[in-house]
Amino acid sequence: MNKYILALSFLIAATSNIANAAMIDDFTEESMNISVGYPPLSGSNSASTITNISAFGGGRTIILSKSGLLTASANIIAPPGIYAHSADALTSATSTISWHSNTGVDLVEGRSTTNFALDILSIDQGSIDFILSVTDVLNNTDSYTLSGAGTGLQFIALSLFSSNINFLQITDISLKIVGDVASDLTLNSISTVPTPSVLILLSMGLVAFGFNRRVTV
C-alpha cells in the first residue's frame, strides 16, 4: 500500500481515538417520568435506575422540585435519548440528575485538555442555569455554574474546577438544571470531550495533508 495512504490512515485513526467522548449519559436507556403537580404550591419528587449500562456508574437518579401553581416534569425518552425538563405557566422547576460509581472513573483518558460537553437540543422561554458538580474518591468536591447557555454543544473545561479534584478518580457527577418560570429544556447528552480547538487543528492537518498529497503526485 502507498506510504502516503498508510500515513493518512494512521492520522485518521489517531484523530478518531482522540475525539472519542467519555459518555456520562446519552439517555438512550431506561425511560423515566417524574412530575410534581398542584397542590402543593411547592414540592419535590425523585426516581432512580440502576440498570442503565451506558450511563456513568451504571445508573442515574433524578430529583425534581417545583414552585408555583401548576405542574413541572422531568422525563427521559429512550429511545431516541432525550432528557426533557419542563415547567407550566406560573411555575418554575429545578431538576438534578446525578450519577454515582462505586469506584473512581478516569474522565481524562490520557488527554492533555478535556471539557464536559452538554448537547442542548432546545431551550424554550426564559433562561436556564446549569450547575455541574464533581466528587473524587477522596471526597474532594467542586461545582461550576454555566449561566445563560444557548442550544448546541456547551463546553465546561475541567480546568474551571478546583485543582484538588482528581479527574482520574471521579465517583460522583451531578447536573442541576435551574429554570425560570415556564422554561422548558431538552438535552441530548452529557459527556467529556477534547478541547474544541484540538479537534479543529487535527481536522485542518488532515485536510492539508490530503491537499498536499494531490498537489505533489
C-alpha positions in Angstrom: 0.0 0.0 0.0 1.2 3.5 -0.8 3.1 5.0 2.2 1.0 8.3 1.9 -2.2 6.3 2.3 -0.8 4.5 5.3 0.2 7.8 6.9 -3.2 9.3 6.2 -4.9 6.2 7.7 -2.8 6.5 10.8 -3.7 10.1 11.2 -7.4 9.4 10.8 -7.3 6.6 13.4 -5.4 8.8 15.8 -7.9 11.7 15.4 -10.8 9.3 15.9 -9.3 7.9 19.1 -8.7 11.4 20.5 -12.1 12.6 19.5 -13.9 9.8 21.3 -16.1 11.1 24.1 -16.3 9.6 27.5 -20.1 9.3 27.7 -21.6 10.2 31.1 -25.2 9.7 29.9 -26.8 9.8 26.4 -30.3 8.9 27.9 -30.8 6.1 25.4 -31.6 3.5 28.1 -34.3 3.5 30.8 -37.2 5.9 30.2 -38.1 7.8 33.3 -41.1 10.1 34.1 -41.3 12.3 37.1 -43.8 15.1 37.8 -44.9 17.4 40.6 -48.4 18.8 40.3 -50.7 21.1 42.2 -51.3 21.0 45.1 -49.0 21.9 46.7 -47.5 25.2 45.7 -44.1 23.7 46.1 -42.9 20.1 46.3 -40.5 17.5 45.1 -40.2 14.0 43.6 -37.4 11.7 42.7 -36.7 8.5 40.8 -33.6 6.3 40.1 -32.5 3.5 38.0 -29.5 1.1 38.4 -29.8 -0.8 35.1 -28.5 1.8 32.7 -25.3 0.2 31.5 -24.3 3.1 29.2 -24.5 5.8 32.0 -21.7 6.7 34.3 -21.7 4.2 37.2 -24.5 2.2 35.6 -27.4 4.3 36.6 -28.9 7.7 37.4 -31.0 9.5 40.0 -33.3 12.4 39.1 -34.7 14.8 41.7 -37.3 17.3 40.6 -38.6 20.2 42.7 -41.1 23.0 41.7 -42.5 26.2 42.9 -45.8 27.6 41.5 -49.4 26.9 40.8 -49.1 24.2 38.1 -47.1 21.2 37.1 -43.4 20.6 36.5 -41.9 17.4 35.0 -38.6 15.7 34.2 -38.7 12.9 31.6 -36.2 10.7 29.8 -37.4 9.5 26.5 -35.5 6.4 25.5 -35.1 5.9 22.6 -34.2 8.2 21.0 -32.4 9.5 24.1 -33.7 12.9 25.3 -33.9 14.5 28.8 -36.8 16.8 28.9 -37.2 19.4 31.8 -40.5 21.3 31.7 -42.5 23.8 33.8 -46.0 25.0 33.2 -47.1 28.6 33.3 -46.7 30.4 36.7 -44.3 27.6 37.7 -40.6 27.2 37.9 -38.6 24.0 38.3 -35.2 22.6 39.3 -34.2 19.1 38.3 -31.0 17.4 39.3 -29.5 14.4 37.5 -26.8 12.5 39.5 -24.6 9.6 38.7 -22.5 7.5 41.1 -19.8 5.0 40.6 -18.5 2.7 43.4 -15.0 3.0 42.0 -13.1 6.0 40.7 -13.6 6.6 36.9 -11.0 8.3 34.7 -12.6 11.2 32.8 -9.4 12.4 31.2 -8.4 9.2 29.4 -4.9 10.4 28.6 -6.0 13.7 27.0 -4.0 16.8 27.9 -7.1 19.0 27.8 -10.7 18.0 28.4 -14.1 19.5 28.7 -17.5 18.5 29.8 -19.9 18.8 26.9 -23.6 19.4 27.2 -25.5 18.8 24.0 -28.6 21.0 24.4 -31.3 20.5 21.8 -33.7 23.2 22.8 -34.5 25.9 25.4 -37.9 27.5 25.4 -38.8 30.7 27.2 -36.5 32.3 29.8 -33.0 31.3 30.8 -31.7 28.1 32.4 -28.6 27.7 34.5 -26.6 24.5 34.7 -24.7 23.7 37.9 -22.2 20.8 37.3 -20.7 19.2 40.3 -18.0 16.5 40.6 -16.6 14.5 43.5 -13.5 12.3 43.5 -12.5 9.2 45.6 -11.1 11.4 48.4 -14.4 13.2 48.6 -13.0 16.4 47.1 -15.9 18.2 45.5 -16.5 21.3 43.4 -19.1 22.8 41.1 -19.3 25.2 38.2 -22.3 27.2 37.1 -23.0 27.8 33.4 -25.5 30.7 33.1 -27.5 31.8 30.1 -26.5 28.9 27.9 -27.8 28.5 24.4 -28.6 25.5 22.2 -25.9 23.2 20.7 -22.8 22.0 22.4 -21.8 23.9 25.5 -18.4 23.2 26.9 -17.2 23.4 30.5 -13.4 23.0 30.9 -12.2 20.7 33.6 -9.7 23.4 34.4 -12.5 25.6 35.8 -12.9 23.2 38.8 -10.7 23.2 41.8 -7.1 21.8 41.3 -7.8 19.5 44.2 -10.2 17.4 42.1 -8.6 14.3 40.8 -10.3 13.7 37.4 -8.6 10.4 37.1 -10.7 9.1 40.0 -14.2 10.5 39.9 -17.0 8.8 41.8 -19.9 11.3 41.6 -21.3 13.7 39.0 -24.4 15.8 39.2 -26.1 18.3 36.8 -28.6 20.7 38.4 -30.9 22.4 35.9 -32.5 25.6 37.3 -35.2 27.1 35.1 -37.2 30.3 35.0 -41.0 30.4 35.1 -42.4 28.2 32.3 -39.0 27.3 31.0 -38.5 24.1 29.0 -35.3 22.3 28.1 -34.3 19.2 26.1 -30.9 17.7 26.5 -29.3 15.1 24.2 -26.3 14.0 26.3 -23.5 14.9 28.7 -20.0 13.7 28.1 -16.3 14.6 28.3 -14.5 15.6 25.0 -11.2 17.1 24.0 -10.8 20.8 23.8 -12.6 22.0 20.6 -9.5 23.8 19.3 -7.6 20.5 19.4 -10.2 18.8 17.1 -10.2 21.8 14.7 -6.4 21.7 14.4 -6.4 17.9 13.8 -9.0 18.3 11.2 -7.1 21.1 9.5 -4.0 18.9 9.5 -5.8 16.1 7.7 -7.2 18.4 5.1 -3.8 20.0 4.5 -2.2 16.6 4.3 -4.7 15.4 1.6 -4.3 18.7 -0.4 -0.5 18.5 -0.4 -0.7 14.8 -1.5 -2.8 15.8 -4.5 -0.6 18.6 -5.5 2.7 16.7 -5.3 1.5 13.5 -7.0 
